[in-house]
Amino acid sequence: MEPTQPILSLRGVGKEYNGTRVLEGISFDVKPGEIVGLVGENGAGKTTLMRILFGMTVIADTGGYEGSVVFNGAECRFKSPFDALDAGIGMVHQEFSLLPGFTTTENILLNRESLRTNGLVDLFGDRMSVLDRTLMDHRAKKAIEKLGVEIDPNTLVKEMPVGHKQFTEIARELDRENVKLLVLDEPTAVLTESEAETLLKALKTLASEGIAIIFISHRLREVIDICDKVVVLRDGHLVKETQAAGLTLREVASLMVGRSIEGAAAIRPPAERPTGSPALEIEGLWVDMPGETVRDVSFSVAEGEIFGIGGLAGQGKLGIPNGLMGLYMAGGALRLRGKDVPLNAPRKALEAGMAFVSEDRRGVGLLLDEGIDWNIAFTAMQVRGAAIKPLLGGLFKWRSDAAMKALAEEYIAALDIKCTGTRQRAGNLSGGNQQKVCLAKAFALKPSILFVSEPTRGIDVGAKRLVLDTIRKYNREYGTTVVMVSSELEELRSICDRIAIVDEGKIAGTLPPEAPIEDFGLLMAGSPEPEAAAAAERA
């Protein structure tokens, strides 16, 4: 194969999951020694595209894909990641896949160990071979040295700092003799600034040796600095393929998130936005939620406001409501209308007037085997005595099935829940109607503060509009203060008064919904405040 020919060519790649189109006609090339930055919002299609490239079984199990993948001059349809590895494609996923009780060397060389023969091999075969520890340590050190870091090959993974785990993951791929293409998914997300600089320098060295690299990152400054070419995905489409030289952060951010905002005309004019006393004040919040760690978050929400929280996956936005409602260990200060509310006490949060619609409606939000009536009334019965009849002056309490039914019917009508009746099992409802039941359960608490996390995840466009309209209705008609967490920036812009963007467990900035959309993209990308970034680029 000529050096100028691509090592990888994608042509018309498309993918559909259960009737939902997630990739459409993706085509681009990667040449040997080229670093290609692949960027896009959550849900843009980056993960699905890499799953196709790496032969992940979920692709074949869900109907395969359209188009072609040509690698090293031959069209490939990998049936498993082992096929991709054998062909020369290495991939480092965002989640670690290391064995904690194994050493650095053992993880790097897993299933590719160096063996030493002895006299017993002649009698009993290869199973009597023993590990050549000296050679294995040499190979591990050689792979690690390519990254420009120092890691003891005998250190157990469970005793490593998180940055060394990331370098170990990458070294494992570099030990493969035939690696021609390396795919890195958010490789610097867990690294310190100095570690990230070391890794980026090492990647340039690897590229100079002819290894092609696909670099997936939301840190746009790194993408522009290290990559030869940038490919931007948005809503499953390739919207731009361009050389990185001369690109600005603002241009890339605009390409990532820029789109016409459906329903943007409904954005509240600034004059209508609540500016009164704080209903909710958060100071120094930290939350130990796996994959969504919150490090130091402070903000306040005005009475009657719809306050949005956005950001990329894994940056901590989901940890905020989960920590405040006591689902994960948290620390810091929480005040409702000037009164302190203890953290790590879900009952206290509910009794204080807070309610939560979880992003995990099937795992946390619903009793799937119970009827709609039980789902809507259960928490309200416990917290405020809804559908409970006192007997003998309150000495005894009795559940009123008629009151439960009436409560359920009220919200079925108000939220237009499509069902066969109040006793229909929640698990048999569509995703959109399940989400409405979760909202109804929260509304039944008559909360003064409502946290809504990913309210439209996994539901169709029509149901999304109804859910958002319902949140807005309860905010306007009943004065409910809402904190809405969402990965969908256009939804936040269409309903919220202010939007905070979370990056690396902290609030990167807060903007009004009518702010330029690229300003939101800059905050998501971990850049400084938009005004400062623009000034730096002009300079």
N, C-alpha and C positions, 0 to 999 in steps of 0.2 A: 504494500500500500504506500502511495506517495505521501511524503510528510505534509503536503498542502491539503490533502484530502481530509475530510472530517473523520474523527474517531467515532463520533455519534451523530446520527441524523434522525430527527423525528419528523415524520411527514403525516399531516392530517390526523393526529392522534385525538381521539374523542372517547368519552366515557359517560355512561348513564347508570345511576343507582336508583332502582325502584321507580323508574319513570321520571327521575329528576336528572336533568342534564348538568354535569359538573365540569366537563371539559368539551371543547368544541374546536376541532381543526387546528391543533397545536403543531406548529412546524418551526424548527430551528436546528442549527448545527453547532457542534462543539469540536474544535480542532485540537490535535495533540499540543500540549503545553499551554493551552488557553484556559483562563479562569473566567467562567461565565457566572455572573450574579443572577440568581432567580429570586425575584421579589414579588410581593403581593400581599393583600390583606388576608386575614383569616377567611377561609372558605374560597379563596381565589382559584384553588386547584393545584397548588404546588405539591401537597402531600400525595394526592391521587396520581399526579404525573410521575412522581418518584416511585410510587408503588408499582406502576406499570413498568417503569424502567428496570426495577430491581426484581421483578417477577414475584411480587407478593401474592400469596394464594388468594387473598380476598378479592383480587381482580378477576381471576378465573372463576371463583365461586359466585360472582355476581354478574356473569354474562360476558366477561372478557372486555375487549376494547376495540375501537376502530382505528384504522391507520396502520402505520408501520414504524418499527424501530430498527434502524440499521446500525449495527455496532461492529467496528473493526472490519468494515467492508462486507458484512453479511447480515441479511435480515434475521432478526431474532424474535422469538416469542418464548421468553423464559417461563418455565413452569413453576420455578421456585427460586428463592434467593441463592440456593446452591449453584444453580445454572448460571446466574449472573456473576457470582464469585469466580466460578471456573472460567468464565469468559474474560474476566479481568476488570470487573466493576466492583469497587469497594464502596460501602456506604456507612456513614456514622450517623446514627439516629439521634434525635434530641434527647430521648430517654436512654439512660445508661443500660447496657446489657452485659455488665460485668458480673463475675462471681465473687461476692464479698470475701469469702474465706480462702480465695486463691491469691497467689502472689502476682506481682506485675508480669513476670515472665510467663507464668502459667496462663494468665488471661490473654496475653499477646499471642501465644503459640497454641492456644487451645485447639485440639484436633489436628494440629500440624507439628507436633512435638518431634524433636530430634531423638533418635533411638540409637543405642549402642548394642552391638551384637556380642554374643559370648558362645561358649561351647555348647550350651544347652539349645541354642537356636537350631543347630544342625540336627539335633535329635528330636526336638518337639515343635519346631517351627517358630514363626515370628512372634508368637504370643509370649515367648520367653525373653524377648528383648527388654532392655531396661532404658530408662530415660537418661539421655546424655545431658546432665545438668549444666556442665561447663559450656557446651556448645549452645544450649538453649539460652543461657544468660548472655552469651556473646551476641546471639541473634537479636534478643530483646534490646540490649544496649545499642546495637546498631540502628534499630528502628527508632528508638527514643532519640538518639543523637541527631537524626534527620529533622527532628522538631526543635532542636536547639534548647532542650531542657535537661535537667538532671533529676532522674527518678531512680531510686534503688530498686533493682530488679527483684529483690527479695521482700519488698514491702507488701503486706497484705492490702488488698483493695479497700477493705473496711476501715483501715487505719489511714487512708489517704485523704488529703484535702480534695475538695470537689474538682479543682482545676487539674490536679494530677490524674484524676479519673478520666477527664475528657482527653488529655494527652495520651493516656493508655489506650482508650478506644481508637484513636487515630493511628497510633503506632501499630495496633493489631492489623489494620488494613495495609499499612506500609510494609509489613513483613511478608506479605504475599508477593511472590516473585513476579507474577504476571499482571500486577495492577496497572491498568492503562487509564482508568477514569475513576476519580474519587468524588463521591457526593457527600457533602457536609451540610447537615441540617442544624442551623443555629449553633455553630461550633463555639462561638465566643460568648454565648448567653450566660454561662456559668463561670466565666473567667474574669479575673481582675484585669484592670487596664494594662498592666505590664505583661501579664500572661497573654492577653489578646494580641498585643504588639508582637510578642515572640512567635505566636502561632501564625499571624499574618505574614511575617517575614519568612517563616518556614514554608508556607504555602507557595510563596513566590519562588523559593528555591526549588521546590518539587516541580513546579510548572516549568522552570528553566531546564529541568531534566527530561521534559517531554510528557509528564503526567498531566492529563486534562482534569480540570476541577470544576464541579458545579457547586457554587457557594450560595447557600440559602440563608438569608439573614434579614432581620428587620432593622439592623443597625446600618442605615443607609450610608453614613460616612465611610464605614468600612468597605461597603460594597463598591462605592465610587473609587476609593483609594486603591483597592487590591485588584479589582476585576478589569479584564480587557473589554468585556461586553456585558451589557445588562439586558435581561429579558424580563418584561413586566407582565404579569398575569392579573386579570381582573374579571371576576364573575365567570371563570372558566374559559376566558378568551385571552389570546395573546394580543395585548394592545400596543406593545412597543418592543422592538429589538434594535438596540443601538449601541454604538461604541461608548465606553464609560468616559473616555477623555472629553472634558468640557461640560459634562453633566453637572447640574447643581442639585443639592438636596431638595430644593423646592420643586424642581422639575420632576424628579423621581416620585416624590410624595404626591404630587398632583396626578401623575399617571396611575399610581396605586389606588387612590381613593376617589379620584375625580369621576363624577357621574352625575347625570341629572337626578335630582332627588325627588322621587315620587311623593307627592303630598307636601312639597316644600312650601307651598303657598299657605299651609296651615300653621307655619311657624309663628309663634306669638310675636307681635311687635314689642320692642323694648319697653314701651310705656305701660304695657299690661303686666309686666313681670313682677312677681311679689318682691318687695324690698323691706318687709317688716322685720320684726324681731326674730332671732333664730329659734326654730323649732327643734333642731338637732345640732349638737356640737360634738365633734370628734377631735381628740388631741392625742398625738403620738401613738396611734393604733398599730399594733403588730398582731399578726395572726399566723399560727403555725398550721396552715392548710397545705398538704402535699401538692406540689405542682402549682400552687397559687399563693405562695408566701407573701404576706404583707409585712413590710419592714418599718415604715414610719409614715403614717398617713394622718393628716389633719385637714378638716374642712368643716364648714357649717352650712346648714340648709335653712332658708327662710321659711316662715310659716306659709303654707299653701303653695310652695314651690314644687316643680318637678325637676329634680336634680339628676343629671345623667352621669354615669361613670362608664367610660369606654377604655379600649386598649387592646393590644394583641393577646393571643392565648398565652397563658402561663405567666403573665406579668403581675398578677395579684388582684385583678378587679373582682373576681369571684370570691376571693378570700374576705373582702370587706364585709358584705352582708352576712356571710356564714360565721365570721368571727363575732360580729355585733350581736347576732341572735344566739350565740352560745353553742353552735354546732362544732366548732373547733376552738382549741385553746387560744386565748387572746389576752392582750394587755393594753394598757393605755387608759384614756378617760372617755366616757360616754355620758352626755347630758341631754336630757329632754326638758326643754323649756326651763333651763337653769337648774334642774334637779339631777343629781348623779344617779345613774342606773348601773348596777353591778354587771360586770362582764362574766362570761362562763356560767350564766344562770338563765337558761331558756325560759323558765317559768316567770322569772322576774321581768324579762324583756317583754313577754306577752302581756303580763299584768300592767306594765307601764304604758301600754297602748301601741306597742310595735307589732307588726305582722310581717311575714316573709313568704314570698312565693319563690321556691327554690328552682334553680336551673335543672335539677334532677327530679322531674315531676314523677317519674315512675319509681325511683328509689327512695325519695324523701317526701315528695309532695302528696302522693295518693295512697289510699288503701285499695289496691287494685282488685281485691276479691270482694270488696264491700260495695254496697249500692251508692248512688250519687248522694242520697240523703245523709248517709253516715259520713261520707267524705266532707260534705259541706258543713255539717253540724257538729262533728266530733270535737274539734278544738274549741269552738265557741261554747259548747256545753261545759267543758272543763274550766275555761277561763272566765266566762261571764254568765254562766248559768243559763244559756239559751236552751229552749226546749226542755227545761226542767221545771217540774211542778213541786212546790213545797207542800208537805202534808203535816198536820198537827202542829201548826205554827212553825214549820221549818225543822221539826225534829227528824222528819224523814224527807227524802227527796225522791221523786219519781220521774223517770224519763217519759216524755209525752211523744208518742209516735206521730200523733196528729200534728203537733207543733213542728217536729222534725220535717214532716212532709210539706207543711206550709212554708217553712224556711227554704227547703230545697226548691219548691215550685216558684217561690219569689225570685230566686237567682237564675233558675232555668229560663224564666221569662225575661228577666232583665238582661241576661248575657246571651240569649238566643242559643242555649245549649241544645244541640240536636241529639235527642235520646228517645227511648221508648217509654220512659217514665222515671219517677224518682228512685225506683228500686233497681234500675239497670246497673250492672257492675261497671265500675269505673274502668276496669281493664279492657272492656269491650268497646269503649268509645274511641273515636278517631283522635289523632294527636291534638288537633285544634280544640276539640271539645274537652279533652282531658285538661288542657291548659286553662280553659274557661272554668272548669271545676276547681282547679287550684286557686284561681282568682276569687271565685265565689267563697271558698273556704276562708280566704284572707279577709274578704269584705265582711263576712259574717261576724268577724271579731270586732267590727266597728272601730278599726284602728285609727289613730291620729297620725302615725308614721307607717308607711307601707314600703317595704323593700321588695322590688320585683327584679329577679335575676334571669336574664335571657328569656323574656316572656314569649318570644316568637320562634324559638329554636325548634326546627323540625316540623313546622306547620306550613300550610299552603298560603299563597298570597292573600286570598280572600279572608282566611281566618286571621292572618297577621293584622290586617286593617281593623277587623272587629276587636281584637284584643287591645290594640293601641287606642282605639276610640273609647273602649271601656275604661282604660286607665285614665285617659284624659277626662272622661265624664265624671268619674268618682272624685277626681282632683278638683274639678270646677264646681260640681254641684254640692259636694259634701265637705269641701275644704281639706281633703286628705292630703297631707304632705307626702310626696312620692320620691323615693330614690330608686332610679331604674338603671340596672347594669345590663349592658348589651354589647355584643361584638359587632352589631350592625350599626355603623355610624349614621347611615341615612335615617334610621329609625330614631336614634337619639336626637338628631337635628330636627326631625319633624314634630317632636313632642316635648322636648325639654326646654327649660328656661336657661340653664347653664350646663356645660358638659366638662367634666374633669377627665383627663386622660392619665391612666396609670401605666407606668413603665418601671420595671425592675422593683416592684413592691412599693413605689412611691408615686405621688401625684406629680406628673411632669409639668402640668399646667392646666388652667381652667379657662374655657373660651365660651362666648355666646354662640348659639347655634348658627347665626348668620355669618360667622367668621369665615374667611376663605378656607375652602376644604383642604388645601394643601397645608394650612397651618396645623390642622388636626393630624395630618400625615407626618409632619415633622415631629410633633410631640410623640406619636406612636413609635417613631423611629429612634427615640432616645436622643433627639437633638435638643439644643437649648430652646428657650422661649422663642416663638416665631420671629418676634421683632429683632431679638439679638442675632438669630441665625441669618436673617435677611441682611442685617448690617454687616455681619462677618463676610457674607458672600459678596456684598457690594465692595467691601474693602479688598 
